Amino acid sequence: MLLPKFDNLDDATRLRLEEARALVNAALLEPATARDLAAAYGELGALYQVYALPRVAGQCYENAIALEPDNFRWVYLSAYQAASTGRMPLAVQRYQQARTLKPAYKALVVRLADALLDLNELDKARAAYEEVVNESGLEAASLYGLGQIALLQRDYAAAIAYLSRSLETDPGATRVHYSLAQALRAVQRNAEARTHLALRGDVLPEIRDPQIERLKAMKSGAYVHFNRAMKAIKQHDHDAAREHFAQGLAEDPDNAIALVSYARTLYLTGNVFEARTTLERAISLQPDNTLGLFLLGILAEEGSDSSRALDYYHRVLEHEPAHAGAHYYLGNHHFRQQDPQQAAPHYQQALAADARYSAAYIPYLGALINSGASDSTLMETLKDAVDYFPEQAIFRSLLVRLLATGSDPRVNNPQEALRLAEQLVKEQRIPPHLEVLALACAVNDRFEQAAATLEEVLMQVAWSMPGEAARLGGVLAAYQAGKLPDTGERQGWPVIQPPVFDGQGPFRNYPAARPY
């Protein structure tokens, strides 16, 4: 890779670039994973990009994408870099690739539309702008794009309408005045055209784009500290991360997103009061920061202030209706209040927002059972859980129970239950697996084998879990008498109780779309 010259850069910038390049060299010399090497190349490319070294930035992105083609950030920044240097066909290709990786990232659609417009693909550009014209933070840019298309197609009335709305949405977008002046002049509204022409400037409509905001923030000296904090978090060194965030915030004190990340490190290092006050400051600076609101809800619930916790969770959903975490904790609250009918829809929405939110499946199943859901609903939910998490045996164990005890003939399948139960025991011969194997044997009229299997379970739990042994003793008596367990067997499933509250989990693991 061609190495750039740093002669025209100040000492601090040159040092940052040399440090980033050293990380790439170290990753090349050590047995680094493809992902780690891609990250080193990508971060170096981003630094080159913000310091106007486009050629080597592009080379770094190409290397990062070759190593990790499914990383949205490197593909997206590569597209942005290509568009910034006039390589629109490559920009379109990369934006489309990035969209397959993260379809919900709407800022991308405006960037793609801009590139298509530059290539004069007007119909495709219009469709893209119209897709996001009502998205918060993207309206003004989309209206500006639609206005430009209308102007090119000499639909001056539409152009005036679009461009006027763009300026109403973002009055600081001075570039719009020139296009609007052209449209007004075309319909002989010359006095208005002259007014807008006098106001013309170079400021484009704002696009709320966390990825590009993060890129531009790299020029800040605070970025170095924030970046080091995130590396410390990856190494589970929360004390170091806390100090790095504190140093970065000393230079960038009103960075609400970084304040939320700092609060997380404060909590994880035992500074709960400071974490709360830091989150409250972040929300005062950015009232719609949903992660900050969510974590304040967690703190309130941890402090047994359920009313305040619910208020925070509902405020999260006002700004982000599909927030998986808020729905999950609301579901837990209603489950603990013995209201499964209220709990189940929140779990369902948590899973709709994030189908891989594994923690939500088990209480969702419990809420469904307690609210009398149909066998087919339970089967659909269990199949999703098994598909997403084949390594988690509990979901296959519950599936065995449903196949064995289901009253719906479309669900009840004793033979499949026995096959799955035998596979579970083969993988791991533990009491829960042996218990479902005994049940599967019983529903296949193999009561002698069912009793023998359950006796093995009883031997393992008799001394350590006397309450469980008593329950299993009743089931064993039924098998020995050639009978199935009580029809209320589902009330003994290990999902019937709400999960224990966990405050550490969200502070440690809940994903942040942008950490600083």
N, C-alpha and C positions, 0 to 999 in steps of 0.2 A: 504494500500500500504506500502511495506517495505521501511523504511526510511534509506538512505545511511549515512555512516559516512564521515565526512568532515575532519578528522584528518590530512590527508596528503595534504590538500589544503592550499594555502596561505590565509591570512585574507581577502583580497579584493574579491577573488573568493568565499570564504565561505559566505561572506556577500551577494554577488549577488544571490547565490543559496538560501540562507535563505529568501531573499526578494521575489524571485520568488515563493518559497513554501508558503510564507505568502499570496501571491495573490490567490493561489489555496484555501487555508483555508478560506480566506475572501469570495471567491466566493461560497464556500460550505455553509458557514453560512448565507450569504445574499441571497435574492431571485434573484440570477443571472440567465440570460437566458442560455439555453443549449450552444449557440454559445459562449458566454463570458466564461463560465466554460471550454468549449473545448479549447478556446484560452489560458486560464491560464494553463491547463494541457499540451497543445502542446508546449508552450514556455518553461515551466519547463523541459519537456522531451528533447527539443533541447539543453538546457543548460547542462543537465546531459550528453547528448551525446557528446558534444564538450569537456567536462571535463572527458571523459572516465569513465562514470558510466552507462554502457550499460543496465544492468538489470532493473534499475529503469526508465531509458529512455524509454525502451520498454513498461513498465507498463503505463507510462504517455501517450504514443502515443495510446495505446489500449483504455484508458479512453477517450482521445480526439476524436478518431474515433467512439467510441460507442455513444458519444454525438452529433457528427456532421460528419456522414459518407460521406457526399458529399464535405468535405473540402479537396481539392487537396493537400495542403501543408502537412497536418498531415498524410495522406495516403502515400504520396511520401517519407517523412522523415522516416516513419515507415519502408518502403521498403528498404531504404538506410541503416537504422540501422540494419535491419535483415541481409542484405547482408554483412555489415561490421563485423557481429558476426558469419558469416558462416551458417546462417539459410536460405539457398538458396530457398527451396520450398516456404517458407513464403514470401521471397523477390519477387519471380516471381509472386505469387498471388497478392501481394500488388502493384507491378509495373503495372500489368495488370489492376487492379482496378483503379489506378491513371490515366492510359491511357484513360479509358472510361470517366473520369472527365475532362481531358484536352488533347484531341488528338493531338493538335498542338505543345505540348511541346516535342521537338525532343530529348533533352538530355536524357529523360527518356528511349528512345529506345535503346541507347547504354548501359545504366545501365541494362535494361532488357536482352539485348543480352549477357552481361557479366555474368549475373546470369544463363542464359540458357546454356552458354558454360561451366560454372562450374558444371552444372548438366549433362554434356555430351549430351545435346540435340542439336546436331550440326546443323541439317537442320534448326531448328527454329532460332538458334543463327545466322546462316549465313543470313537468310532472313531479320532478324532485322538489322544486320550490313549493309547489302546492301541497306536497305531503307534510311539510313542516311549518307552513305559514301561520299556524295557530299555536306552535310550541313556544312556551315561555323562553325568552332570551334569544329566539331565532326569528321572531316576527319581522323586525325591521330589515334584516338582511334578506329574508325571503321576498318581502314586498319590493325591495329595491331590485332584486333579480327579475321578478315578474314585470316590474316597470321597465327595465331595460329591454326585455323581450318584446313587450308591447310597443316600445319606441322603435325598435328595429323593424317591426312588422307594420309600422305606421298606424297603429291603433292608438291614436293620441289620447282619446278620452280615457281608455283603460290605463294608459301610461300615467296620466295626470292623477288618476284615482289611486293607483298603486304607490306612486312616488310620494304623494301627499300623505298617505297613511304611514309610509315608512318614516317620514320626517316627524309626524305626530308621535310615533312610537319611540323614536330616537332623535330628538331635536339636535343633538350634537353631531350627527352624521352629515357633515358639511359637503361631502362629495355628492350627495343626493340633489343638492340645489342645482347643480349644473345640468343633470339629466332632466330635472323638472323644468328648468328654464327652456331647454330645447323643445320639450313637448308643448309648453305654453306658447312658445313662439310659432310653432307649426299651426296652431289654431288661432293665430292673430291676437293672442292675449299678451301683447307686447309689454305693457306696463308691469304686469306681474312677472313676466319673464326677466325684465331688467332687475327687479327686486331680488329675485332668486339668484341671478347671475352675480350680483354684488356680494352675495353671501356664500358663494362657492368656496370650497376648500378641499382638503385631501383626506378628511376623516371618513372612513367607510362605516356603515352601520355595524354596531357591535354584534358579535356572535359569542354567545355564552358557550365556551368550549374548554372544559377542564383540562384536557390534554394539552392544548396550546397555551393555556394560562400557565400550566406547570412548566412548559418549555420556556416561556418567556421569563418566568420567575428564576430560571437558572442563572440569569445575569446578576441576581442579587447576592450579596455576600452571605445573606442568611441561608441561601440555598445549600451552601457547603455544609453548614451545621445540620440542617434538616436532613440532608442526604446521609450524613454520617449517623444521625439518629436512627434512620430507617435500617441502615446496615447493622447497627447494634441490636435493633429489635430482631432482625433475622437470626442473630446469634444468641437471642434470648438474654441479652445483657440490658435489662431495663434501667438499671442505674445509670449506665453510660448514655443510653438513649435519652433519659430525662435531662442529663446535663447538656447534651448537644442541642436538644430542643430549647432549653433555657437560653443557651448562647445565641441560637438563631432568632429567638423572639426578642432578645435584647436589641437586635438590629431591625427586626420587623415586628414590632409589638402588636400591631392590629391585624395580624394574619389569623383570621378566625379559624381557618381549617387547621393550621399548625397548632393553635391553642387546644383544639380538640385532641389532637395526637399527643400533645404534651400532657393533657389531663389524663389520658390513658396510662402514660408512663408513671405519673404521680400516683394513680390508684394502685397500679401493679407493684409499686415500691412502698406501699403502706401509707401514703399521704392522702387519705380519703377526703379530708376537709379541703385541702388545697385543690384536689381534683374537682370538687364540686364548684368552688369559687371560680376556677379557671374555665370550666364549662359554662358557667353563668356569664362570664365575661365574653366568651365566644358567641353566645346566643345574643347578647346585647349588641354585638357588632354585626352579627348575621342571623337575624331571627328565623330564617328558614333553613338553618343548618340542621338537617334531620338527624344526622349521626349524633350531634351534640345534644339535641332534645331527647333522643332515644336513651343515651347514656345517663342523662339526668333522671329519666324515668327509672332506669335500673337502680340508681343510687337511692331514689325515693322509696322504691319497693324494698330495697335492702334495709332501709331504715324504718320499715313497717308503716310507711305513709302511703297506703294503697290509693287513697283519693288523689294525691298529688301525682303518683306514678301514672294512674289512668289518664290524668289530664295531659301529661307529657306525651304518652303514647298516642292519644287522640290528636294532639298537635302535630306529631310526626305525620300521621295519616292525612291531615289537612294539606300538608305540603307534598307528601309522597304517598298516595293511596295504596301503592303496591309494596310498601316497606315490609319485608318479610319478618324482621325482628319485632317490630311493634305488634304485628298480628299474632306472632307466636306468644309473646308475653301477655297480650290481652287474652288469648286463648287459655293460657295457663291460669290467669286470674279467674276467669269464669269457671274453669274446671274445678279449681279449689273451692269455689263458691257453690259447688254441686249444681251447676247449670250447664250440662253438656250441650244443650241445644244452642246456647250462646257461644260456647267454646268452639264447637265444630266448624262453623263458618270462618272463624279467624284462622284456625289451623289450615283450612282449605285454601284461604287466600295467601297464607304464608307459603304454601307449597306451589300455588299458582305463580307467585312472584319468583320463587326459587325452588324448582323441583328437586334439587339436591340438598335441601335443608333437612338433613337426616333427623335432627332432633325433633322435628315436628311430626314425623310419621307415627311414632309410638303413642303420644298423647292424642293425636287425631283419631287413631284406631280406638283408643279407650273412650273418647267422647262419642264416637259413632256407636260403639257397643252400648254405652249407657243411655244413648238417646234412641235406641231401637232401630238402628239403620238396617237396611236389607242385606242379605248375604251377598248380593251382586255388588253393592256399594263397597262392602268390606273386601270382596275379592279384587275389585278394580284398584283399590288403594294398596292392598298388599302386593299385587303384581307390579305396580309402579315402584314400590319400595324394593322389591326383590330385584327388579331390572336395574335400578340405579345403584343398589348397594348389595351385590351378590355375595360380598365378603362378610356381611353382617348376618350371622346365622339366626338371630332372633326373628327376622322377617320370614325366613323359610320355616322356622319352627311354628310361627303363628299361622302360616299358610297351611301347614299340615293340620293344625287344629281345625281350621275352617273347612278344609276338604273333608275332614273326618266327621265333623258335627253339623255341617250345613244342612238346613231343612229344604233349601231350594235345590231341586234335582239338577239344575244347570250348574250348580256349584259343588254339590256333594259328589265326592269321587274317592271312595275308600282305597282303591288300588293305587291311585296316584299319591294319596296320603302316605301309604305304607312305603312306597318307593322313595319318596323324599325323606321320610323319617329314617329309613335304613341308611340313606346317604349321609344324613346328619350324624348319626351314631358312628358311622365308619370314619368320618372326619374327626370327630371329637366325642369320646365316650364320657359324657358328663350327665349329671342328673336331669337337667331340663330336656336334653335330647332323648334320654332314655324314657322320660315320662311321655313325650309325644309318640315315641315308638310304641310304648305300651298301649296308648290310646288307638293308634293306627292298627295295631294287631287286634284289639278288641272289636273295632268296627268291621273288621274282616272276619269276625267269628273265630279268632284265634285267641280265645280267652286264657288258655293255659299258658301260652307264650306271653300274653299281656301281664298275667299275674307274676310270672317268673321275672320279667323285666322290671316290674315295679318293685318287687322285693329287693332287687339289687339297688334301686334308688333309695329305698327305706334304710338299707344297711349303711348307706353313705351319709344320710342326713339325720339319722335317729338321735345322735348325741348333740350335734351342732345346731340343729334347727328343730326343736321339739314341736313347735306349732305347725311347721310344715309337715312333719312326720305324722301328726294327728290327721291332717287333711288327707294326706296320701293313704293313710290307713283305711279311711272310709272308701276311697277309690279302689284300693286293693280288695276290700271285702266284696265290692260289686263285681270285680273281675272274677274272683274266686267263685262267686255265685252264678257266673255266666251272664252277667248283666252289664250294661253300659253305665257310665257315671250319670249323676243327676243331670237333667236337661238344662239346668242353670250353670253348666260347666264354664261358660264363657265369663262368668263373673269372677272366676279364678285366674283368668289370663293375666300375664305379667304386664299389662298395659292399662289396667282398669283404674289405677290411681294417677293423679296428676304428678308431673315431675317435680322434684325438689328444686326450689329456687336456686339459681346459679348466677351470682353477680360477676364472678371472675371471668366467666366464659365470654360475654360480649366485650368486656374491656380488653381481653387478650386476643380474641379471634374474630370479632365482627368486622367484615371487610369495609375498608374506606375507599370510596371511589377515587379520592385524591387525598393523600395524607398531609400535604403542606402546600 
